[in-house]
Amino acid sequence: MNDNVTERDNALFEAGIKLGALYHQFTGSPVNMKNADSLEKAIQESIAVQPFVKDISVSIDRDIIRSKLNSEFGYCELEGRMLDVRITVRYESTLADVSLAYSAELDYPLMKIEKVYSSGN
């Protein structure tokens, strides 16, 4: 490994990859009130099997789904603004908590580093 690259660097890199993959893999998926629970679970389970993922939670905003439902077909597409995602990545003894959540101020689904810390190993 390059001496200039730290555990912290790798933990944050892995966390960013997870958020980016999740966003680009699942936005555009058909969603309605009946399948929102199963889509949340599918997103969680898909990302959870990837290396270094310690924990993940996914929530899809049901109010936005209701407001976007197509009246003829009864579904809409999953948008980044609908997602609230929390992921903890562990790389060696470093943990990184990251998130994806809609920022009303920026009018944008923002990915952020919430916390980086040692697991104490």
Buried (B, 14 or more C-beta within 10 A) or exposed (E): EEEEEBBBEBBBBBBBBBBEEBBEEBBEBEBBEEBBEEBBEBBBEBBBEBEBBBEBEBBBBEEBBEEBBEEEEEBBEBBBBBBBBBBBBBBBEBBBBBBBBBEEEEEEBEBEEEEBEEEEE
